[in-house]
Amino acid sequence: MDAVFKALADPTRRALLDRLRVRDGQTLRELCEEAAMARQSVTQHLDLLVAARLVTVVRRGRERLHYLNPGPIHEIEQRWIADFDRPRLAVLGAIKRQAEQENAMNSASETGTVPTYVYATYIRATPEQVWKALTDAELTARYWGHANVSDWQAGSTWEHRRTDGSGKVDVTGRVLVAEPPTRLVLTFEDRPDLSGLEEAATVTFLVEPYEDIVRLTVTHEKLRDRTALQAISHGWPAVLANLKSLLETGETLPQAPWEMAPTETRAD
């Protein structure tokens, strides 16, 4: 937590986080233009934010896109705030988040930007263990509430099956890239009328060693609109927290995991 508090103590770094909160996925050039600072200075501030896990970097060709990572802030809330005045803060936070999401999505709509969601978590496990947790049907059923079923070969289909005995599939898609234990890319289709690869959203799981633990970054791209982005923004943190708990403790969290049902991810 020391690195997080050090990073947040500087007003310039807080301003960079605010800019990413308004418009996520900015390049270094874009952040420099808004900051009116030298490129080297902005880079140094961003390096500290990345080291504190407050910012996640995703490479796109030669560009580095910067995304706000709320994980450490959530840990602070859980450790020092949650036990004191959770009900009132939850209401205020919900109102504030709704306003922020409205502003961010309105901005995206005006610029024609397709929403992208990025979330990173750090897990005390090996890359092989994380890969198995992502691709093993029995394990996904435990922490996700659905079993992810496939042979996980590039070009194969995958299914997000309910575990209630009905066998119903709520999400399906194709495996675009499978490079165990580091990278898995899937199309993510919760509507039968969006079955083409170009129209479907894609999810990328990137598993990277980070010191003596693993960093798992999930990138959900080609989201259709605000409704889809809001559902994903609530869903992925819950799913990944449950995965992390299962791998680190052998048990899932007491609350029910988020389920990728069409009622939650449909954007129409």
ZITA-V145811 format. One record per backbone hydrogen bond with DSSP energy under -0.5 kcal/mol. CO is the residue of the C=O (numbers start at 1). NH is the residue of the N-H. E is the energy in kcal/mol with one decimal. If there is no record, write none. Layout:
CO,NH,E
CO,NH,E
This chain:
1,5,-2.4
2,6,-2.4
3,7,-2.2
4,8,-2.4
5,9,-1.2
7,10,-0.9
10,14,-2.0
11,15,-2.1
12,16,-1.8
13,17,-2.1
14,18,-2.2
15,19,-2.0
16,20,-1.9
17,21,-2.1
18,22,-1.8
19,23,-2.5
26,66,-2.7
27,31,-2.1
28,32,-2.4
29,33,-2.1
30,34,-1.6
31,35,-1.9
32,36,-1.5
32,37,-0.9
38,42,-2.1
39,43,-2.5
40,44,-2.0
41,45,-2.1
42,46,-2.7
43,47,-2.4
44,48,-1.6
45,49,-1.9
46,50,-2.6
47,51,-2.5
48,52,-1.8
49,54,-2.3
49,55,-1.1
50,53,-1.6
54,69,-2.9
56,67,-2.8
58,65,-3.1
60,63,-2.0
63,60,-2.6
63,65,-0.5
65,58,-2.7
66,25,-1.6
66,26,-1.1
67,56,-3.1
68,70,-0.6
70,74,-2.4
71,75,-2.0
72,76,-1.9
73,77,-2.3
74,78,-2.5
75,79,-2.1
76,80,-2.7
76,81,-0.7
77,81,-1.4
77,82,-3.1
81,84,-1.9
81,85,-1.2
82,86,-0.7
85,89,-2.2
86,90,-2.8
87,91,-1.9
88,92,-2.3
89,93,-2.9
90,94,-2.4
91,95,-2.1
92,96,-2.4
93,97,-3.0
94,98,-2.3
95,99,-1.9
96,100,-2.5
97,101,-2.9
98,102,-2.3
99,103,-2.2
100,104,-2.6
101,105,-2.8
102,106,-2.4
103,107,-2.1
104,108,-2.1
105,109,-2.5
106,110,-2.2
107,111,-1.7
108,112,-0.9
108,113,-2.0
113,115,-0.5
115,223,-1.7
117,220,-3.4
119,218,-3.2
121,216,-2.9
123,125,-1.8
123,214,-2.3
126,130,-2.1
127,131,-2.6
128,132,-2.2
129,133,-2.0
130,134,-1.5
131,135,-1.5
132,136,-2.4
135,137,-0.5
136,140,-2.6
137,141,-1.9
138,142,-1.2
139,143,-1.8
140,144,-2.5
140,145,-0.7
140,146,-0.7
141,145,-0.8
145,163,-0.8
146,148,-0.6
147,149,-0.7
147,161,-2.7
149,159,-2.0
153,156,-2.5
156,175,-3.2
158,173,-1.4
159,149,-2.7
159,161,-0.8
160,170,-2.2
160,171,-0.8
161,147,-2.7
168,162,-2.9
168,170,-0.6
171,160,-2.9
172,189,-3.1
173,158,-2.1
174,176,-0.7
174,187,-2.4
175,155,-3.7
177,185,-2.6
179,182,-2.5
179,183,-1.8
182,207,-3.4
183,179,-3.3
184,205,-3.2
185,176,-2.5
185,177,-1.6
186,203,-2.8
187,189,-0.5
188,190,-0.6
188,201,-0.9
189,172,-2.3
191,194,-1.8
196,200,-2.1
201,188,-3.4
202,221,-2.9
203,186,-2.7
204,206,-0.6
204,219,-2.2
205,184,-2.1
205,207,-0.5
206,208,-0.6
206,217,-2.5
208,215,-3.4
210,213,-2.5
213,210,-3.0
214,123,-3.0
214,216,-0.6
215,208,-2.6
215,217,-0.6
216,121,-2.4
217,206,-2.5
217,219,-0.5
218,119,-2.4
218,220,-0.5
219,204,-2.4
219,221,-0.6
220,117,-2.8
221,202,-1.4
225,229,-2.2
226,230,-2.7
227,231,-2.1
228,232,-2.5
229,233,-2.5
230,234,-1.3
231,235,-2.1
232,236,-2.4
234,238,-0.8
235,239,-2.4
236,240,-2.8
237,241,-2.0
238,242,-1.9
239,243,-2.2
240,244,-2.6
241,245,-2.3
242,246,-2.3
243,247,-2.3
244,248,-2.3
245,249,-2.6
245,250,-0.7
245,251,-0.8
246,250,-1.5
259,261,-2.1
261,264,-2.0
261,265,-1.6
262,266,-2.4
